[in-house]
Amino acid sequence: MRARITGTGSYAPAKVLANADLEKMVATSDEWITERTGIRERRIAGAGEACSDLALKAAQRALEAANIGAADLDMILLATCTGDYPLPATACLIQHRLGATRAAACDLSAACCGFVYALSVADAYVRTGMRHVLVIGSEVMSAITDWTDRNTCVLFGDGAGAAVVSAVEGARGILSTHLRSDGALWELIAVPGGGSRTPLSEKVLAEKLNCLKMKGNETFKVAVRTLEEIARETLAANSLRVEDLDLYVPHQANVRILKAVADRLGLPLEKVMLNLDRYGNTSAASIPIALDEAVRQGRIKDGSIVMLGAFGAGLTWASALIRW
Ligand code: UT7
């Protein structure tokens, strides 16, 4: 029995924030953002639009594509670092609103790697007896963005993507997943306030410690190294060569990172799925949004060999190899 992605869906809020809009907010320029990141615009959740609202729409589209009902789901895994509330798990809100009456539901926190980590959990559950697991990555990064910090506010966006992972016979499906972490580097990307170490206070709010801080330049270097390493490990574990890949769907953080990784691997850029110009970095949502767009654009077909690659806060990095 294998776990196969039988349907994908995604959703991005309507409001577009272009680089030109950011020029009016912080000391930046469209030229700087485009050249250094590849991002041209990002979507921002509307007032009152929360993580579960985005997730619900992506999930409904994935269920429709998989041609199953919410009541068929055994489990819902939501990868997010921007849930609706600190408690309960946002996955439970989605479970209720979807009408997934039989499903267990919980959130998974692995930042930008969350979707691939959750996919790995779904893979394990499906291969050991579950029939259908819904994996979602949904983020409202705008809620934890310091809109006065040009180092971070130009990078992130909001959105959601989802995949139905089902038990199937045959050779198609998730071939392997690979997960890593190195907590020694936790300070490279962190929201330092608002947790049990430094509970929410007036000081936390005044210093914007409830917002995401990132040492971008150091993160950049680690990202290139770890993405290359885990891609090579993934291919070796499956006795495949880079040439065997039909599409690489990486976490969409910075086009320069992805060009460097592709270059080191000897992978032509045409085989790298890129959509960060339109969405920016949507953390755990970036891979499932890119995956859904690739499927709907016909860039992924039955039998395609697809590799996912992610890195992010923790630090964590992860990959998955799929025969579609
Ligand atoms: O998904 C989570 C994982 N995160 C990432 O993958 C992010 C990885 N890092 C990056 O994508 C890049 O490091 C950044 C895009 C964040 C920054 O690019 P960089 O080429 O590493 O620039 P830098 O941090 O070395 O800064 C270069 C200069 C600095 O000015 P000085 O010190 O040289 O005078 C910055 O202050 O660019 C300045 N700068 C900006 N200028 C205009 C930083 N942000 C901006 C900005 N607009 N928005």
Residues whose N, C-alpha, C, O or C-beta is under 5 A from the ligand:
A	BS01	UT7	A27 T28 S29 W32 R36 T37 C112 R150 N151 V154 G216 N217 T219 F220 A223 A253 N254 N281 F311 G312
